[in-house]
Amino acid sequence: MTDEEMERFALVSKECERIRALIAREEAALSNGEHDHGIPMAAAPQEQAASVLLAPDLRVSETGAARRR
């Protein structure tokens, strides 16, 4: 193994240990009754009719194909 490969392995190993410690802290907090609700999600955009999204001279047929008037 080259010196560069060994250095890279050491960096990856250190990062894995950091992640393991983070997971252990999170699991300990959850077992103590704390709740993690994660990142709040944005509301989904309202649905729009397909014909609104197309150019004014185009409409969507029943098969979903765009057609000119």
N, CA, C and O atoms as a CHARMM CRD file, in Angstrom:
* protein
*
  276
    1    1 MET  N      0.84900  -1.16400   0.00000 PROA 1      0.00000
    2    1 MET  CA     0.00000   0.00000   0.00000 PROA 1      0.00000
    3    1 MET  C      0.90200   1.23600   0.00000 PROA 1      0.00000
    4    1 MET  O      1.85800   1.32200   0.77000 PROA 1      0.00000
    5    2 THR  N      0.58300   2.18200  -0.86800 PROA 2      0.00000
    6    2 THR  CA     1.40900   3.39400  -0.95200 PROA 2      0.00000
    7    2 THR  C      1.09200   4.32600   0.21200 PROA 2      0.00000
    8    2 THR  O      0.08200   4.16600   0.89700 PROA 2      0.00000
    9    3 ASP  N      1.97900   5.30900   0.42200 PROA 3      0.00000
   10    3 ASP  CA     1.75200   6.29900   1.47700 PROA 3      0.00000
   11    3 ASP  C      0.44800   7.05500   1.23400 PROA 3      0.00000
   12    3 ASP  O     -0.30000   7.33100   2.17200 PROA 3      0.00000
   13    4 GLU  N      0.18400   7.38400  -0.01000 PROA 4      0.00000
   14    4 GLU  CA    -1.04300   8.10600  -0.35500 PROA 4      0.00000
   15    4 GLU  C     -2.28900   7.27300  -0.02000 PROA 4      0.00000
   16    4 GLU  O     -3.27200   7.79000   0.51000 PROA 4      0.00000
   17    5 GLU  N     -2.22600   5.98700  -0.33700 PROA 5      0.00000
   18    5 GLU  CA    -3.34700   5.09700  -0.02200 PROA 5      0.00000
   19    5 GLU  C     -3.54400   4.96300   1.49200 PROA 5      0.00000
   20    5 GLU  O     -4.67600   4.91800   1.97500 PROA 5      0.00000
   21    6 MET  N     -2.44400   4.90000   2.22800 PROA 6      0.00000
   22    6 MET  CA    -2.53700   4.80200   3.68200 PROA 6      0.00000
   23    6 MET  C     -3.12600   6.07000   4.28500 PROA 6      0.00000
   24    6 MET  O     -3.93400   6.00200   5.21100 PROA 6      0.00000
   25    7 GLU  N     -2.72600   7.21800   3.76800 PROA 7      0.00000
   26    7 GLU  CA    -3.28100   8.48500   4.24600 PROA 7      0.00000
   27    7 GLU  C     -4.77600   8.56000   3.95200 PROA 7      0.00000
   28    7 GLU  O     -5.56200   8.99100   4.79600 PROA 7      0.00000
   29    8 ARG  N     -5.15800   8.14300   2.76100 PROA 8      0.00000
   30    8 ARG  CA    -6.57600   8.14800   2.38100 PROA 8      0.00000
   31    8 ARG  C     -7.36800   7.20000   3.27800 PROA 8      0.00000
   32    8 ARG  O     -8.46400   7.54200   3.72400 PROA 8      0.00000
   33    9 PHE  N     -6.82800   6.02300   3.54300 PROA 9      0.00000
   34    9 PHE  CA    -7.48900   5.06000   4.42200 PROA 9      0.00000
   35    9 PHE  C     -7.66400   5.65100   5.82300 PROA 9      0.00000
   36    9 PHE  O     -8.71400   5.48300   6.44500 PROA 9      0.00000
   37   10 ALA  N     -6.63900   6.33800   6.31200 PROA 10     0.00000
   38   10 ALA  CA    -6.71400   6.94800   7.64600 PROA 10     0.00000
   39   10 ALA  C     -7.80300   8.01700   7.68600 PROA 10     0.00000
   40   10 ALA  O     -8.53800   8.11400   8.66900 PROA 10     0.00000
   41   11 LEU  N     -7.91300   8.81600   6.63200 PROA 11     0.00000
   42   11 LEU  CA    -8.96000   9.84200   6.57200 PROA 11     0.00000
   43   11 LEU  C    -10.34900   9.21400   6.56100 PROA 11     0.00000
   44   11 LEU  O    -11.25100   9.66800   7.26600 PROA 11     0.00000
   45   12 VAL  N    -10.51100   8.17800   5.76300 PROA 12     0.00000
   46   12 VAL  CA   -11.81300   7.51000   5.67500 PROA 12     0.00000
   47   12 VAL  C    -12.15100   6.85700   7.01400 PROA 12     0.00000
   48   12 VAL  O    -13.29000   6.93100   7.47200 PROA 12     0.00000
   49   13 SER  N    -11.17600   6.22600   7.63100 PROA 13     0.00000
   50   13 SER  CA   -11.38300   5.58100   8.91900 PROA 13     0.00000
   51   13 SER  C    -11.77900   6.60700   9.98200 PROA 13     0.00000
   52   13 SER  O    -12.67000   6.34900  10.79100 PROA 13     0.00000
   53   14 LYS  N    -11.13000   7.75200   9.98100 PROA 14     0.00000
   54   14 LYS  CA   -11.43800   8.81600  10.93700 PROA 14     0.00000
   55   14 LYS  C    -12.86600   9.33500  10.71600 PROA 14     0.00000
   56   14 LYS  O    -13.59200   9.57700  11.68000 PROA 14     0.00000
   57   15 GLU  N    -13.26000   9.50200   9.47700 PROA 15     0.00000
   58   15 GLU  CA   -14.61000   9.96500   9.16300 PROA 15     0.00000
   59   15 GLU  C    -15.65000   8.92200   9.59400 PROA 15     0.00000
   60   15 GLU  O    -16.70600   9.28400  10.11200 PROA 15     0.00000
   61   16 CYS  N    -15.36400   7.64900   9.38700 PROA 16     0.00000
   62   16 CYS  CA   -16.27400   6.58200   9.83100 PROA 16     0.00000
   63   16 CYS  C    -16.45000   6.62400  11.34200 PROA 16     0.00000
   64   16 CYS  O    -17.56500   6.46800  11.84000 PROA 16     0.00000
   65   17 GLU  N    -15.38200   6.82900  12.06100 PROA 17     0.00000
   66   17 GLU  CA   -15.46000   6.90500  13.51800 PROA 17     0.00000
   67   17 GLU  C    -16.28300   8.11400  13.95100 PROA 17     0.00000
   68   17 GLU  O    -17.05600   8.03000  14.90600 PROA 17     0.00000
   69   18 ARG  N    -16.12400   9.22700  13.26100 PROA 18     0.00000
   70   18 ARG  CA   -16.90900  10.42300  13.57800 PROA 18     0.00000
   71   18 ARG  C    -18.40100  10.15700  13.37100 PROA 18     0.00000
   72   18 ARG  O    -19.22700  10.56400  14.18800 PROA 18     0.00000
   73   19 ILE  N    -18.74000   9.47800  12.28500 PROA 19     0.00000
   74   19 ILE  CA   -20.14000   9.16400  11.98700 PROA 19     0.00000
   75   19 ILE  C    -20.69600   8.17600  13.01600 PROA 19     0.00000
   76   19 ILE  O    -21.83200   8.32400  13.46700 PROA 19     0.00000
   77   20 ARG  N    -19.90500   7.18000  13.38400 PROA 20     0.00000
   78   20 ARG  CA   -20.34600   6.22000  14.40800 PROA 20     0.00000
   79   20 ARG  C    -20.64300   6.93600  15.72900 PROA 20     0.00000
   80   20 ARG  O    -21.64300   6.64400  16.38500 PROA 20     0.00000
   81   21 ALA  N    -19.77300   7.87300  16.11600 PROA 21     0.00000
   82   21 ALA  CA   -19.97000   8.61900  17.35900 PROA 21     0.00000
   83   21 ALA  C    -21.23900   9.47600  17.26900 PROA 21     0.00000
   84   21 ALA  O    -21.98400   9.57500  18.24300 PROA 21     0.00000
   85   22 LEU  N    -21.48500  10.08200  16.13000 PROA 22     0.00000
   86   22 LEU  CA   -22.68300  10.88900  15.92300 PROA 22     0.00000
   87   22 LEU  C    -23.93400  10.02800  16.04600 PROA 22     0.00000
   88   22 LEU  O    -24.90000  10.41700  16.70300 PROA 22     0.00000
   89   23 ILE  N    -23.91700   8.86300  15.41600 PROA 23     0.00000
   90   23 ILE  CA   -25.05800   7.93700  15.50400 PROA 23     0.00000
   91   23 ILE  C    -25.27700   7.49700  16.94500 PROA 23     0.00000
   92   23 ILE  O    -26.41600   7.44400  17.40800 PROA 23     0.00000
   93   24 ALA  N    -24.20900   7.18500  17.65100 PROA 24     0.00000
   94   24 ALA  CA   -24.32800   6.75300  19.04700 PROA 24     0.00000
   95   24 ALA  C    -24.95000   7.86100  19.89700 PROA 24     0.00000
   96   24 ALA  O    -25.80300   7.58100  20.74000 PROA 24     0.00000
   97   25 ARG  N    -24.53600   9.11700  19.69000 PROA 25     0.00000
   98   25 ARG  CA   -25.12600  10.23300  20.44300 PROA 25     0.00000
   99   25 ARG  C    -26.60300  10.38200  20.12800 PROA 25     0.00000
  100   25 ARG  O    -27.41300  10.60300  21.02800 PROA 25     0.00000
  101   26 GLU  N    -26.96100  10.26300  18.84800 PROA 26     0.00000
  102   26 GLU  CA   -28.36800  10.38700  18.45600 PROA 26     0.00000
  103   26 GLU  C    -29.20300   9.26400  19.06200 PROA 26     0.00000
  104   26 GLU  O    -30.30600   9.51000  19.55200 PROA 26     0.00000
  105   27 GLU  N    -28.68900   8.03200  19.03400 PROA 27     0.00000
  106   27 GLU  CA   -29.42100   6.90300  19.60600 PROA 27     0.00000
  107   27 GLU  C    -29.57800   7.06700  21.11800 PROA 27     0.00000
  108   27 GLU  O    -30.62800   6.74100  21.67100 PROA 27     0.00000
  109   28 ALA  N    -28.54100   7.57100  21.78600 PROA 28     0.00000
  110   28 ALA  CA   -28.62600   7.79100  23.23000 PROA 28     0.00000
  111   28 ALA  C    -29.66900   8.85700  23.54300 PROA 28     0.00000
  112   28 ALA  O    -30.43400   8.71100  24.49600 PROA 28     0.00000
  113   29 ALA  N    -29.70900   9.91600  22.75900 PROA 29     0.00000
  114   29 ALA  CA   -30.69100  10.98100  22.97600 PROA 29     0.00000
  115   29 ALA  C    -32.10500  10.44700  22.77600 PROA 29     0.00000
  116   29 ALA  O    -33.00600  10.77400  23.54800 PROA 29     0.00000
  117   30 LEU  N    -32.30500   9.63600  21.75500 PROA 30     0.00000
  118   30 LEU  CA   -33.64000   9.08100  21.49300 PROA 30     0.00000
  119   30 LEU  C    -34.06300   8.12100  22.60000 PROA 30     0.00000
  120   30 LEU  O    -35.23500   8.08200  22.97400 PROA 30     0.00000
  121   31 SER  N    -33.12600   7.35700  23.11800 PROA 31     0.00000
  122   31 SER  CA   -33.46800   6.41000  24.18600 PROA 31     0.00000
  123   31 SER  C    -33.77600   7.14100  25.49700 PROA 31     0.00000
  124   31 SER  O    -34.40200   6.57000  26.39000 PROA 31     0.00000
  125   32 ASN  N    -33.34400   8.39300  25.61500 PROA 32     0.00000
  126   32 ASN  CA   -33.64200   9.20600  26.80300 PROA 32     0.00000
  127   32 ASN  C    -34.94700   9.98100  26.64500 PROA 32     0.00000
  128   32 ASN  O    -35.27100  10.82200  27.48300 PROA 32     0.00000
  129   33 GLY  N    -35.68900   9.71300  25.59600 PROA 33     0.00000
  130   33 GLY  CA   -36.98700  10.34500  25.41300 PROA 33     0.00000
  131   33 GLY  C    -36.99300  11.56200  24.51100 PROA 33     0.00000
  132   33 GLY  O    -38.05200  12.13600  24.25800 PROA 33     0.00000
  133   34 GLU  N    -35.84100  11.96500  24.02600 PROA 34     0.00000
  134   34 GLU  CA   -35.81500  13.09400  23.10000 PROA 34     0.00000
  135   34 GLU  C    -36.34200  12.62600  21.75400 PROA 34     0.00000
  136   34 GLU  O    -36.18800  11.46000  21.39100 PROA 34     0.00000
  137   35 HSD  N    -36.95600  13.52400  21.02500 PROA 35     0.00000
  138   35 HSD  CA   -37.52700  13.16800  19.73100 PROA 35     0.00000
  139   35 HSD  C    -36.85300  13.96400  18.63200 PROA 35     0.00000
  140   35 HSD  O    -36.64200  15.17100  18.75300 PROA 35     0.00000
  141   36 ASP  N    -36.52600  13.27800  17.57600 PROA 36     0.00000
  142   36 ASP  CA   -35.93800  13.90700  16.39900 PROA 36     0.00000
  143   36 ASP  C    -36.99800  13.93800  15.32000 PROA 36     0.00000
  144   36 ASP  O    -37.37500  12.89700  14.78200 PROA 36     0.00000
  145   37 HSD  N    -37.47700  15.12000  15.00200 PROA 37     0.00000
  146   37 HSD  CA   -38.51100  15.24500  13.97500 PROA 37     0.00000
  147   37 HSD  C    -37.91100  15.49600  12.60000 PROA 37     0.00000
  148   37 HSD  O    -38.63900  15.68900  11.62700 PROA 37     0.00000
  149   38 GLY  N    -36.61200  15.49500  12.52000 PROA 38     0.00000
  150   38 GLY  CA   -35.94700  15.64500  11.22300 PROA 38     0.00000
  151   38 GLY  C    -36.09500  17.03600  10.65000 PROA 38     0.00000
  152   38 GLY  O    -36.45600  17.97900  11.35400 PROA 38     0.00000
  153   39 ILE  N    -35.81700  17.15200   9.38700 PROA 39     0.00000
  154   39 ILE  CA   -35.91600  18.42800   8.68500 PROA 39     0.00000
  155   39 ILE  C    -37.36100  18.62200   8.25600 PROA 39     0.00000
  156   39 ILE  O    -37.93100  17.73500   7.62000 PROA 39     0.00000
  157   40 PRO  N    -37.97600  19.76600   8.58800 PROA 40     0.00000
  158   40 PRO  CA   -39.35900  19.97800   8.16300 PROA 40     0.00000
  159   40 PRO  C    -39.45700  20.01300   6.64200 PROA 40     0.00000
  160   40 PRO  O    -38.59600  20.57100   5.96100 PROA 40     0.00000
  161   41 MET  N    -40.50800  19.41400   6.13000 PROA 41     0.00000
  162   41 MET  CA   -40.69500  19.37700   4.68500 PROA 41     0.00000
  163   41 MET  C    -41.57400  20.53500   4.25600 PROA 41     0.00000
  164   41 MET  O    -42.51900  20.89600   4.95700 PROA 41     0.00000
  165   42 ALA  N    -41.27100  21.11400   3.11600 PROA 42     0.00000
  166   42 ALA  CA   -42.08200  22.19000   2.55700 PROA 42     0.00000
  167   42 ALA  C    -43.39600  21.61200   2.05000 PROA 42     0.00000
  168   42 ALA  O    -43.47500  20.44200   1.67600 PROA 42     0.00000
  169   43 ALA  N    -44.40900  22.44000   2.04600 PROA 43     0.00000
  170   43 ALA  CA   -45.69700  22.00300   1.52300 PROA 43     0.00000
  171   43 ALA  C    -45.56300  21.71500   0.03000 PROA 43     0.00000
  172   43 ALA  O    -44.83600  22.40300  -0.68500 PROA 43     0.00000
  173   44 ALA  N    -46.26700  20.70000  -0.42000 PROA 44     0.00000
  174   44 ALA  CA   -46.23200  20.34700  -1.84000 PROA 44     0.00000
  175   44 ALA  C    -46.96600  21.41700  -2.64300 PROA 44     0.00000
  176   44 ALA  O    -47.98100  21.94300  -2.18600 PROA 44     0.00000
  177   45 PRO  N    -46.46600  21.74400  -3.83300 PROA 45     0.00000
  178   45 PRO  CA   -47.15900  22.73700  -4.65500 PROA 45     0.00000
  179   45 PRO  C    -48.51700  22.20100  -5.09900 PROA 45     0.00000
  180   45 PRO  O    -48.69700  20.99400  -5.25600 PROA 45     0.00000
  181   46 GLN  N    -49.45800  23.10000  -5.29800 PROA 46     0.00000
  182   46 GLN  CA   -50.78100  22.68800  -5.74500 PROA 46     0.00000
  183   46 GLN  C    -50.69900  22.18000  -7.17900 PROA 46     0.00000
  184   46 GLN  O    -49.90400  22.66500  -7.98400 PROA 46     0.00000
  185   47 GLU  N    -51.53300  21.20000  -7.47800 PROA 47     0.00000
  186   47 GLU  CA   -51.57900  20.63100  -8.82300 PROA 47     0.00000
  187   47 GLU  C    -52.15100  21.65700  -9.79000 PROA 47     0.00000
  188   47 GLU  O    -53.06700  22.40400  -9.44500 PROA 47     0.00000
  189   48 GLN  N    -51.61200  21.69200 -10.99100 PROA 48     0.00000
  190   48 GLN  CA   -52.13900  22.56100 -12.03200 PROA 48     0.00000
  191   48 GLN  C    -52.54900  21.69200 -13.21000 PROA 48     0.00000
  192   48 GLN  O    -51.93100  20.66300 -13.48400 PROA 48     0.00000
  193   49 ALA  N    -53.58400  22.11200 -13.89200 PROA 49     0.00000
  194   49 ALA  CA   -54.00200  21.37900 -15.08800 PROA 49     0.00000
  195   49 ALA  C    -52.88100  21.44500 -16.12200 PROA 49     0.00000
  196   49 ALA  O    -52.21600  22.47200 -16.25600 PROA 49     0.00000
  197   50 ALA  N    -52.67300  20.35100 -16.85100 PROA 50     0.00000
  198   50 ALA  CA   -51.58700  20.28800 -17.83000 PROA 50     0.00000
  199   50 ALA  C    -51.72700  21.36000 -18.89700 PROA 50     0.00000
  200   50 ALA  O    -50.71800  21.88500 -19.36700 PROA 50     0.00000
  201   51 SER  N    -52.93900  21.69800 -19.29200 PROA 51     0.00000
  202   51 SER  CA   -53.12200  22.68600 -20.36000 PROA 51     0.00000
  203   51 SER  C    -52.64300  24.06500 -19.92000 PROA 51     0.00000
  204   51 SER  O    -52.28500  24.88400 -20.76700 PROA 51     0.00000
  205   52 VAL  N    -52.62700  24.34100 -18.61900 PROA 52     0.00000
  206   52 VAL  CA   -52.15300  25.62400 -18.11800 PROA 52     0.00000
  207   52 VAL  C    -50.64400  25.73500 -18.30600 PROA 52     0.00000
  208   52 VAL  O    -50.11800  26.83200 -18.49400 PROA 52     0.00000
  209   53 LEU  N    -49.95700  24.61300 -18.25500 PROA 53     0.00000
  210   53 LEU  CA   -48.51000  24.61300 -18.33700 PROA 53     0.00000
  211   53 LEU  C    -47.98800  24.67100 -19.76900 PROA 53     0.00000
  212   53 LEU  O    -46.79700  24.89900 -19.98200 PROA 53     0.00000
  213   54 LEU  N    -48.85200  24.47100 -20.73900 PROA 54     0.00000
  214   54 LEU  CA   -48.43700  24.45800 -22.13300 PROA 54     0.00000
  215   54 LEU  C    -48.62100  25.83000 -22.76300 PROA 54     0.00000
  216   54 LEU  O    -49.30100  26.69600 -22.21200 PROA 54     0.00000
  217   55 ALA  N    -48.00900  26.01200 -23.91800 PROA 55     0.00000
  218   55 ALA  CA   -48.18900  27.25000 -24.67500 PROA 55     0.00000
  219   55 ALA  C    -49.67500  27.41300 -24.99900 PROA 55     0.00000
  220   55 ALA  O    -50.38200  26.41200 -25.11000 PROA 55     0.00000
  221   56 PRO  N    -50.16800  28.64800 -25.15400 PROA 56     0.00000
  222   56 PRO  CA   -51.59400  28.87600 -25.35900 PROA 56     0.00000
  223   56 PRO  C    -52.19400  28.13800 -26.55200 PROA 56     0.00000
  224   56 PRO  O    -53.37700  27.79800 -26.53000 PROA 56     0.00000
  225   57 ASP  N    -51.40200  27.88300 -27.59000 PROA 57     0.00000
  226   57 ASP  CA   -51.96800  27.22300 -28.76100 PROA 57     0.00000
  227   57 ASP  C    -51.85100  25.69800 -28.69900 PROA 57     0.00000
  228   57 ASP  O    -52.15900  25.02100 -29.68000 PROA 57     0.00000
  229   58 LEU  N    -51.41300  25.14900 -27.56900 PROA 58     0.00000
  230   58 LEU  CA   -51.29300  23.70000 -27.41000 PROA 58     0.00000
  231   58 LEU  C    -52.26300  23.21800 -26.33600 PROA 58     0.00000
  232   58 LEU  O    -52.49400  23.91600 -25.35000 PROA 58     0.00000
  233   59 ARG  N    -52.81900  22.05300 -26.51900 PROA 59     0.00000
  234   59 ARG  CA   -53.68300  21.42200 -25.52800 PROA 59     0.00000
  235   59 ARG  C    -53.27200  19.95800 -25.41800 PROA 59     0.00000
  236   59 ARG  O    -52.64800  19.42000 -26.33300 PROA 59     0.00000
  237   60 VAL  N    -53.61200  19.31700 -24.31800 PROA 60     0.00000
  238   60 VAL  CA   -53.28500  17.91900 -24.10300 PROA 60     0.00000
  239   60 VAL  C    -54.51400  17.07900 -24.44300 PROA 60     0.00000
  240   60 VAL  O    -55.61300  17.32800 -23.94900 PROA 60     0.00000
  241   61 SER  N    -54.30000  16.07400 -25.30400 PROA 61     0.00000
  242   61 SER  CA   -55.39700  15.18400 -25.66200 PROA 61     0.00000
  243   61 SER  C    -55.64500  14.19500 -24.52800 PROA 61     0.00000
  244   61 SER  O    -54.90100  14.18500 -23.54800 PROA 61     0.00000
  245   62 GLU  N    -56.66000  13.37900 -24.64400 PROA 62     0.00000
  246   62 GLU  CA   -56.96800  12.38700 -23.60900 PROA 62     0.00000
  247   62 GLU  C    -55.83900  11.37600 -23.46300 PROA 62     0.00000
  248   62 GLU  O    -55.70000  10.77100 -22.40000 PROA 62     0.00000
  249   63 THR  N    -55.03600  11.17600 -24.48800 PROA 63     0.00000
  250   63 THR  CA   -53.92200  10.22200 -24.39700 PROA 63     0.00000
  251   63 THR  C    -52.68900  10.86700 -23.78000 PROA 63     0.00000
  252   63 THR  O    -51.69200  10.18900 -23.53500 PROA 63     0.00000
  253   64 GLY  N    -52.74700  12.16600 -23.52600 PROA 64     0.00000
  254   64 GLY  CA   -51.61300  12.85000 -22.91500 PROA 64     0.00000
  255   64 GLY  C    -50.68300  13.48500 -23.92200 PROA 64     0.00000
  256   64 GLY  O    -49.66500  14.06100 -23.53800 PROA 64     0.00000
  257   65 ALA  N    -51.00800  13.39300 -25.21400 PROA 65     0.00000
  258   65 ALA  CA   -50.15400  13.98000 -26.23300 PROA 65     0.00000
  259   65 ALA  C    -50.52600  15.44900 -26.43300 PROA 65     0.00000
  260   65 ALA  O    -51.70600  15.79900 -26.43900 PROA 65     0.00000
  261   66 ALA  N    -49.52200  16.30100 -26.59700 PROA 66     0.00000
  262   66 ALA  CA   -49.77700  17.72000 -26.86800 PROA 66     0.00000
  263   66 ALA  C    -50.14300  17.88800 -28.33600 PROA 66     0.00000
  264   66 ALA  O    -49.48400  17.34000 -29.21900 PROA 66     0.00000
  265   67 ARG  N    -51.19200  18.64700 -28.58200 PROA 67     0.00000
  266   67 ARG  CA   -51.62200  18.89500 -29.96800 PROA 67     0.00000
  267   67 ARG  C    -51.89300  20.36200 -30.15900 PROA 67     0.00000
  268   67 ARG  O    -52.33000  21.06000 -29.24300 PROA 67     0.00000
  269   68 ARG  N    -51.62700  20.82200 -31.37300 PROA 68     0.00000
  270   68 ARG  CA   -51.95700  22.20600 -31.71900 PROA 68     0.00000
  271   68 ARG  C    -53.43400  22.31500 -31.99300 PROA 68     0.00000
  272   68 ARG  O    -54.06800  21.36200 -32.44600 PROA 68     0.00000
  273   69 ARG  N    -53.98200  23.48500 -31.71800 PROA 69     0.00000
  274   69 ARG  CA   -55.40100  23.70700 -32.01500 PROA 69     0.00000
  275   69 ARG  C    -55.63900  23.81500 -33.47600 PROA 69     0.00000
  276   69 ARG  O    -56.77700  24.00300 -33.90400 PROA 69     0.00000
